[in-house]
């Protein structure tokens, strides 16, 4: 007998793997954890629970691990099997699929970026994603370890370029960038890629809503020595921050900590070259290639 198009007795995961999310979202993982907790509280194993919701135990596992978007029938039957608490019906309304090309820890910040009334970025490792040319973005992802597949690389580049549309479409939103000069001196991808990057950055920094400032290599003071930071203000005028490291990212909402990061950013902004001098330095670097 089959349930939901999958054989209940099929122990091969292949049957349901085709419906797996390519990049599970946090909401899918959270929903799955709730399903598992309610199932276990009801004293049901995956196989028995699968019979009640009329899906295979492997489908149940995929939902619980956040690897599959549950359909309406799964949610309704799971509610009935776990006591009709209403938790699953309500939680299902907030399910979203993962966004291809965006790291799991970055997705929440990326969503906030789309509605923010102001955005500020300090970067000392590489050119910020919102300013990267396509060639530079490819060079960045081509240096990923472990290596990305062609499909993964294309998804990453596409997602990065899609984010950049904000600069052109949200012309009423101020975007502030502070970047270390040495980042533009590193010839990532080679001279041709860097020429394209500098041309692209000069074009973007000419937009009325974009301000780019460089921290010169000979600067003798620095307000952000603890590393990169991103700041934004929500439509509700709440300030948030984001800090990212190796394979992780942290959304910061504590008002005291966010205030400190804003102070550091404002200090560095006063120490960096002004936008006009920064564009002049970029043009100088472009001429040296």
RACORNOR-V322368 format. One record per residue. N is the residue number from 1. RES is the residue in one small letter. SS is DSSP state (H for helix, E for strand, L for the rest). Layout:
n:N res:RES ss:SS
n:N res:RES ss:SS
This chain:
n:1 res:x ss:L
n:2 res:x ss:E
n:3 res:x ss:E
n:4 res:x ss:L
n:5 res:x ss:L
n:6 res:x ss:E
n:7 res:x ss:E
n:8 res:x ss:L
n:9 res:x ss:L
n:10 res:x ss:L
n:11 res:x ss:L
n:12 res:x ss:L
n:13 res:x ss:L
n:14 res:x ss:H
n:15 res:x ss:H
n:16 res:x ss:H
n:17 res:x ss:H
n:18 res:x ss:L
n:19 res:x ss:L
n:20 res:x ss:L
n:21 res:x ss:L
n:22 res:x ss:L
n:23 res:x ss:L
n:24 res:x ss:L
n:25 res:x ss:L
n:26 res:x ss:H
n:27 res:x ss:H
n:28 res:x ss:H
n:29 res:x ss:H
n:30 res:x ss:H
n:31 res:x ss:H
n:32 res:x ss:H
n:33 res:x ss:H
n:34 res:x ss:H
n:35 res:x ss:H
n:36 res:x ss:H
n:37 res:x ss:H
n:38 res:x ss:H
n:39 res:x ss:H
n:40 res:x ss:H
n:41 res:x ss:H
n:42 res:x ss:L
n:43 res:x ss:L
n:44 res:x ss:L
n:45 res:x ss:L
n:46 res:x ss:H
n:47 res:x ss:H
n:48 res:x ss:H
n:49 res:x ss:H
n:50 res:x ss:H
n:51 res:x ss:H
n:52 res:x ss:H
n:53 res:x ss:H
n:54 res:x ss:L
n:55 res:x ss:L
n:56 res:x ss:L
n:57 res:x ss:H
n:58 res:x ss:H
n:59 res:x ss:H
n:60 res:x ss:H
n:61 res:x ss:H
n:62 res:x ss:H
n:63 res:x ss:H
n:64 res:x ss:H
n:65 res:x ss:L
n:66 res:x ss:L
n:67 res:x ss:L
n:68 res:x ss:L
n:69 res:x ss:L
n:70 res:x ss:L
n:71 res:x ss:L
n:72 res:x ss:H
n:73 res:x ss:H
n:74 res:x ss:H
n:75 res:x ss:H
n:76 res:x ss:H
n:77 res:x ss:H
n:78 res:x ss:H
n:79 res:x ss:H
n:80 res:x ss:H
n:81 res:x ss:H
n:82 res:x ss:L
n:83 res:x ss:L
n:84 res:x ss:L
n:85 res:x ss:L
n:86 res:x ss:L
n:87 res:x ss:H
n:88 res:x ss:H
n:89 res:x ss:H
n:90 res:x ss:H
n:91 res:x ss:H
n:92 res:x ss:H
n:93 res:x ss:L
n:94 res:x ss:L
n:95 res:x ss:L
n:96 res:x ss:L
n:97 res:x ss:L
n:98 res:x ss:L
n:99 res:x ss:L
n:100 res:x ss:L
n:101 res:x ss:L
n:102 res:x ss:L
n:103 res:x ss:L
n:104 res:x ss:H
n:105 res:x ss:H
n:106 res:x ss:H
n:107 res:x ss:H
n:108 res:x ss:H
n:109 res:x ss:H
n:110 res:x ss:H
n:111 res:x ss:H
n:112 res:x ss:H
n:113 res:x ss:H
n:114 res:x ss:L
n:115 res:x ss:L
n:116 res:x ss:L
n:117 res:x ss:L
n:118 res:x ss:E
n:119 res:x ss:E
n:120 res:x ss:E
n:121 res:x ss:E
n:122 res:x ss:E
n:123 res:x ss:E
n:124 res:x ss:L
n:125 res:x ss:L
n:126 res:x ss:L
n:127 res:x ss:L
n:128 res:x ss:L
n:129 res:x ss:H
n:130 res:x ss:H
n:131 res:x ss:H
n:132 res:x ss:L
n:133 res:x ss:L
n:134 res:x ss:H
n:135 res:x ss:H
n:136 res:x ss:H
n:137 res:x ss:H
n:138 res:x ss:H
n:139 res:x ss:H
n:140 res:x ss:H
n:141 res:x ss:H
n:142 res:x ss:H
n:143 res:x ss:L
n:144 res:x ss:L
n:145 res:x ss:L
n:146 res:x ss:L
n:147 res:x ss:L
n:148 res:x ss:L
n:149 res:x ss:L
n:150 res:x ss:H
n:151 res:x ss:H
n:152 res:x ss:H
n:153 res:x ss:H
n:154 res:x ss:H
n:155 res:x ss:H
n:156 res:x ss:H
n:157 res:x ss:H
n:158 res:x ss:H
n:159 res:x ss:H
n:160 res:x ss:H
n:161 res:x ss:H
n:162 res:x ss:H
n:163 res:x ss:H
n:164 res:x ss:H
n:165 res:x ss:H
n:166 res:x ss:H
n:167 res:x ss:H
n:168 res:x ss:H
n:169 res:x ss:H
n:170 res:x ss:L
n:171 res:x ss:L
n:172 res:x ss:L
n:173 res:x ss:L
n:174 res:x ss:E
n:175 res:x ss:E
n:176 res:x ss:E
n:177 res:x ss:E
n:178 res:x ss:E
n:179 res:x ss:E
n:180 res:x ss:E
n:181 res:x ss:H
n:182 res:x ss:H
n:183 res:x ss:H
n:184 res:x ss:H
n:185 res:x ss:H
n:186 res:x ss:L
n:187 res:x ss:L
n:188 res:x ss:L
n:189 res:x ss:L
n:190 res:x ss:L
n:191 res:x ss:H
n:192 res:x ss:H
n:193 res:x ss:H
n:194 res:x ss:H
n:195 res:x ss:H
n:196 res:x ss:H
n:197 res:x ss:H
n:198 res:x ss:H
n:199 res:x ss:H
n:200 res:x ss:H
n:201 res:x ss:H
n:202 res:x ss:H
n:203 res:x ss:H
n:204 res:x ss:H
n:205 res:x ss:H
n:206 res:x ss:L
n:207 res:x ss:L
n:208 res:x ss:L
n:209 res:x ss:L
n:210 res:x ss:E
n:211 res:x ss:E
n:212 res:x ss:E
n:213 res:x ss:E
n:214 res:x ss:E
n:215 res:x ss:E
n:216 res:x ss:L
n:217 res:x ss:L
n:218 res:x ss:L
n:219 res:x ss:L
n:220 res:x ss:L
n:221 res:x ss:L
n:222 res:x ss:L
n:223 res:x ss:L
n:224 res:x ss:L
n:225 res:x ss:L
n:226 res:x ss:L
n:227 res:x ss:L
n:228 res:x ss:L
n:229 res:x ss:E
n:230 res:x ss:E
n:231 res:x ss:E
n:232 res:x ss:E
n:233 res:x ss:E
n:234 res:x ss:L
n:235 res:x ss:L
n:236 res:x ss:L
n:237 res:x ss:L
n:238 res:x ss:L
n:239 res:x ss:E
n:240 res:x ss:E
n:241 res:x ss:E
n:242 res:x ss:E
n:243 res:x ss:E
n:244 res:x ss:E
n:245 res:x ss:E
n:246 res:x ss:L
n:247 res:x ss:L
n:248 res:x ss:E
n:249 res:x ss:E
n:250 res:x ss:E
n:251 res:x ss:E
n:252 res:x ss:E
n:253 res:x ss:L
n:254 res:x ss:L
n:255 res:x ss:H
n:256 res:x ss:H
n:257 res:x ss:H
n:258 res:x ss:H
n:259 res:x ss:H
n:260 res:x ss:H
n:261 res:x ss:H
n:262 res:x ss:H
n:263 res:x ss:H
n:264 res:x ss:H
n:265 res:x ss:H
n:266 res:x ss:H
n:267 res:x ss:H
n:268 res:x ss:H
n:269 res:x ss:H
n:270 res:x ss:H
n:271 res:x ss:H
n:272 res:x ss:L
n:273 res:x ss:L
n:274 res:x ss:L
n:275 res:x ss:H
n:276 res:x ss:H
n:277 res:x ss:H
n:278 res:x ss:H
n:279 res:x ss:H
n:280 res:x ss:H
n:281 res:x ss:H
n:282 res:x ss:H
n:283 res:x ss:H
n:284 res:x ss:H
n:285 res:x ss:H
n:286 res:x ss:H
n:287 res:x ss:H
n:288 res:x ss:H
n:289 res:x ss:L
